[in-house]
């Protein structure tokens, strides 16, 4: 039986242990068990108002639970990682029950990466219901259509130290109703600027008469010491309300994909909500197909 410890902040040694669990899970499952947001904030010990649950058998960390209690509208959000060698021993269930006990009002949203059947059975047994699905879609970077930027729009790349505030404002406008992307602070951008994958040359901004009206922020996975081939990502694409229907979103998407292809990458991926049928339709027309699904379970 694993022993559980709750932390409000992780020590550097504990951060290293959690990263070890994440590495082992990703090596076996092919996908990281924790979101980019959690992984980006781990090196500093985690965000304020976060609870970390550590599961150990002896001295070995076999599981980790991350609980964010800041969302009073949707309820607390959690992510769990269990070392593959410790699966089937009740570690995941113990972590989830502990996370439920730590929520302020008993409401909890739990992510399952890559639609894992075992995670689904556990979630249902504990009273969770499937409430949101995120598609991971992929496309080859060969035979890309031509980029056609709408008339009157100029495109340039992101300038560190100058564009953070304007980009954050447009991002939050474009994704106002999105549960993850619509409430960013400038600090969220600055944190990512220090990541090894950040490259302003792959961060495109579209302006009309000097005003920011669209963007495509690309990303490259696996180029810095990962144990898999590098792959591009359509990280975030957004346009101002005034540009919707102009073709700017499609043009920026293709512009970023051409950039990723110029780096020698063979494939790109993106994530999109299953409920966003318009976006899924656009991406399918561009040649993307669904590779896997992440599921959000709520109780």
Secondary structure, DSSP 8 states (H G I E B T S, - for coil): --EEEEESS--HHHHHHHHHHHHHHHHHHSS-SS-HHHHHHHTTT--TTEEEEEEEETTEEEEEEEEE---TTT-EEEEEEE-GGGTTSSHHHHHHHHHHHHSSSS-EEEEEGGG-HHHHHHHHHTT-EEEEEEEEEEEESSS-------TTEEEEE--TTTSHHHHHHHHHHHTTT-TTTTT--HHHHHHHHTSTT--GGGEEEEEETTEEEEEEEEEEES-SS-SS--EEEEEEEEE-GGGTTTTHHHHHHHHHHHHHHHTT--EEEEEEETT-HHHHHHHHHTT-EEEEEEEEEE-
